[in-house]
Amino acid sequence: MEYRVIGSSDLKVSALCLGTMTFGEQNTEVEAHAQLDYAISQGVNFIDTAEMYPVAPRAETVHRTESYIGSWLKHQQRDKLVIATKIAGPARGFGWIRGGPRVNKKHINAAIDASLQRLQTDYVDLYQIHWPDRYVPMFGATSYDASQDRDSTPIAEQLQALGELVKAGKVRHIGLSNETPWGVMEFMRCAEQLGLPKIASIQNSYHLLNRTFEAGLAEVCHHSNVGLLAYSPLAFGWLSGKYLADPQAHGRITLFPGFGQRYNKPNVPAATQEYVRIAQEAGISPATLALAFARTRNFTSSVILGATSLTQLKENLESAEVTLSDETLAAIEIVHQHYPNPAP
């Protein structure tokens, strides 16, 4: 397993991170612990979660993922692991989270204290804003509409509250998620101007069907020394190829159709078919192709992968040893030119 430093932080993490949003919905506590044990045995030291998990989010299961991790984490050597979690933002409902989540000082303090209690630890290594407090197009929306602007907590205030958590020792480093180039730049500007902690990472969707990060965000993050934590590297299972053979195959797309809308786009099946062909020609599985591609981009600090079975997890982790050939990368670029970002 390769290890990399996230951005300007001192966090040295495995190039593959175990994502956990299935814990408590698609996976039991026993299954969750088995995944954690196996991942750690294979060199993974980085675990990502969120207060709103599992997905699909609902009042009956909210926070369960962090609790499952906590009942495992209390038996581990804490300083050998990098634990990341996230605070939920507004505008998506979720009234069962603090009566409707916001990213202000009151909510940030309540959220971190509750997460630490569930995780059974006195600090997290990386604390991330799950999505912006302000309006931005996200989760499949691609066009900014200024008429949707809403009242939001100023970024300087968010950063000051997060900085207090760092000072108190509850959080080692801070990061963003589902963020835009302007957002990253504004957080960096406020940090420099106010002498507050810098953003270390950005957790955004990045995969063969969505390479939009490569435009503005790649440049901003390069100059700001912010590392990408790439989520959904298999595009909710599309890049495994299973939905080509059976559109009703068991998986997140069919289990949670409301959360798969960003993949319900005209060119997704055609582009996926081409990537499956490239994988076959390279003698690897489609999932391995997708994971190896995301892992080997020069802006990627770690790729967040999830699985619902140990068999899936084993295959996904084996991709850590795969480097794509120049011929395979060239073939990928040809498909990308024909089907640019079909599922942004």
N, C-alpha and C positions, 0 to 999 in steps of 0.2 A: 504494500500500500504506500502510495506517495503522500507526503505531508506538505502542506503549504501554509504560509502565514496570510491571514486575512487582512488585506489593506494595510493600514498604518498601525494596526494593533500588534499585540504580542501573542495572539492566539494562533497556535500551530495546529492545524486541523487536517484530518484525512481528506483526500481528494473526493471521496464519496462520503456523504452524510446520510444518516438514517432519518428519514422523515417518518412521522408518527401519526398522521391524521386519520389512519384507519383504526387506531387503538381505541376501543370502546364502542365502535360501531360495527366494523367488519372483522375486528379481532378481539378476542377475549383477553382478560388480564394475563392468563397463562400463556396464550399465544404471543402477546406483546412481550412478555419477559423472555420467551424463547427467541424471538427476533433480536432483542437487545443483546442477549447472551451470544448469539451466533455472530452478529455484526461485530461485537467487540473482539471475539475470537479471531476474526479475519482482519483486524487492524483498524477498524473504524473507531475513532475516538470522539466523533462529533454527532450530537443528537439534537434534532430540531423539533420544536413543538409550538403550541400556542394556547392561550387561555380559552379560545372559542372551540378548540377541537374536542371531539372528532367531527369529521365531515361526513354527511351533511349535518350542519349545526342545528340543534334543537334543544329546547329547554330540558328535556328528559335526560340528555347525555352530556350537556355542556360541562367542560372542565374534566371530564372523565380521563382524557388522554394524559394530562399532567399528573393525575392521581395514580394512574397505572405506572408511569415512569417513576414517580416518587417512591412507590412501594418496592421498586427494583433498585433505585439509586441509593437508598439508605444502606444497602448491603455492599456498595461498590467503593473503590478508592476514589473519592471525589476529585482529587487534584489531577487524576489521570484522564479526566473526561472534560469535554467542552459542551456545555449545555446552553442551548439557545431557546428562548421563548418569545412570544409576541403579545402586545396589547392590541385589542380590537378597537377599530375606529367606528365612526358614526355612519349613518345613511343606509345601512343594510337591514335595519330592524334590530333584531337581537335584543329585545326589551328585557330578556332574562339575564343579560349581562349588565350589571350595575344600573338597571332601569333604562338602559339605552346608552351604549358606550360612547365616550368622548376621549380625546387625547389632551387633557388639561391636567394641571397639577393634582387636583383632587382625585381624578380617575386614575392617573398614573400611579399615585401612591397606593390607592386601594388595589389596583390590579397587580402590582409587583408583590405586595404583601400576601395576597391570596395565592399567587403563583408559587411563591417560595414555600408557603405552607403545604400546598398540594405536592410540590416536587420534593419536599422534605430535605431542603438544603437552605443554607443561609445566604447564598448568592447565586446568580446566574452569570455565565461568562459573556453572553451576548443578549441584549434586550432590544427588541425590534418593534417599530410601529408597523402593525400588520398592513394597514393601508392608510393613506393620508386622512387627517382630520378635515381638510378642505376638499372641495369637489375636484376630482380629476376623472377623466375617462379611464375605466379599467375593467378587467374581467371580460374582455371581448369587445368593449367599446373602444373606438379608435379615433374619434374626432372630438376635439375640445370645443365645448359649447359654453361660452361665457355667460349665457343667460341662466345656466344652472349653478352659478356661484352661490355659495351660502355662507352664513356666518361661521367662522372657524377660529380656533385658538391660534394666535400668531405663532409662527415657527420659533421665534426667539423664546417665547414662554414655554413651549414644549421642551426646547433644548435646555432651558434653565432647570426645569423639573427633572429631566433625565440626568443632568449634571449633578443634581443633589443626590440622586440614587448612587451615582458613581462615587461621590465623595463619602457617602454613608457606607460604602462597601457592599451594597446589595447587588450592584451591577458592575461588571468589569469593563465592558465596552457596549456601545450602542450602535444600532443599525436601522435601516429603513426597509420597507417592502412595498411592492407595487407602486413604486415612486417614479417620478418623471425627471428629466434633466434639470428643469427649473427647480424642482424640490431639492434635489441633491445639492445644487449650487447654493440655494438659499440656506440650507442647513450648514454648509461649509462656511458661507459668508458670516452667518451669525456666530458660529463657533470661533472664528478668527477675531471678529469684532468684539465679542464679549468674553473671550478667554475661557470658553467652555469646551467640553470634550468633542472631538471630531467624530463624524460618522465613519465607522470602519467598514461597513458592508451594505449591500443592497440585495434583497432577496426578490427577484423578479422571475417571471416565466421566461424560459429560454429553452428552445428545442428546435429540431429540424423544420417544424411547421410554423415556428414563430421565432425569427431571428431579428426582431425589431430592436432589440438591445444594441445591436451592432452599429446603429446609426448614432443618434445623439448621446445616448447613455454611455456607450463604450468610450467615447472621447472624454466626456465629463469625468467618468470614473478613473480613467487613466491619469489624467492630470491632477485629480483629487486624491489618488491612491485609495480608492474604494473598491473592495473586492466583490465580485458577483457570486451570490449563492443561487445557483440556477435551480428553480423548482419546476415541477411537471416535465422532466426531461423526456418522458415517454408520452406526453400529450394525453394524459388520462387514459393511457393504454392503447391509443390509436397506433403509436409507432411500434408496438409489439406485433402489429399486423392482424390481431385476432378479430377485429371488427370487419375486416375485408372478407374473411371467410364466413363470418356469422354476425350480422349487424346487431343481433340480440344476445351476443356473447355476454357471459357474466362479467361484470366489471363496473367501474364507477359511472361510465357513460350511461349504462342501462339502469343501474341502481339509483342514480341521482341525476336524472335528465336535466333538472334545473341548473345543475352545476357543470353541465357539459355543453352549454349552448355556444360557447366560444369555439367549439370544434364542429358545430353544425353548419359548416360553410361549404360552398359548392366544390372547391378544389381539394378539400381534405382527402377524400378517398383516392383521387388520381395521384396526388403527390405521395401519399402513403404507399401506394402500389409501387411507385418508382423507387422509393427508399427500401422497400422490402426486396425488390429486385437487386438493388446494389448490394444489400447485405448478403443475399444468396450468392451473388457472384464473388463476394469476398470470403465466402465460407464461414460466415458468422451469423448469429441470430439478428433479426431486426432490432430487438431491444438492445443488444450489445452495440450495434452500429450507432444507435441514437445516444446511448450513454457515453460511448467513447468519444463521439463528436463533441458533445457538450463539455466533457471533462478536459479535453485538450485545447480548448480555446484559451488564448493568452490572457483574457480578462477574467477567467473563471477561477475563483478560490476553491469552491467545492460544489459538487452536484448533489442535490437532495433527492434521494430515491426512496420510494415506498413500495411495500409489498404486502400481500395478504396471506402469503404462505412462505414457509422456509425454502421451498423449491424455487419460487420466484426470487426470493432474496439472494439465494446462492448464485443463480444465474446473473443477477444484476451486479453483485459484488465481483464476480469473475471478470466483468468488463474492465476492472481496474488494471488488468494486465494487458489490455488490447490497445495497440496504436494503429491507427488507420493509415493505409499506404497512400502515397501521392496519387495513385490512380483512383483509389476510392474517393479521396477528397475531391478530385477533379470531377468525378461523376456526380458527387453531391452538389457541386456548384452548378453543373448543367441543369439539374432538376430545380435547383433554387431559382435559376434564371427563368425557367418556364413557369414555375409556381411559387412566386415570391411571397412568403409569409401567408399561407392560406388560412392560418388560425391564430391571428394576433390577439 
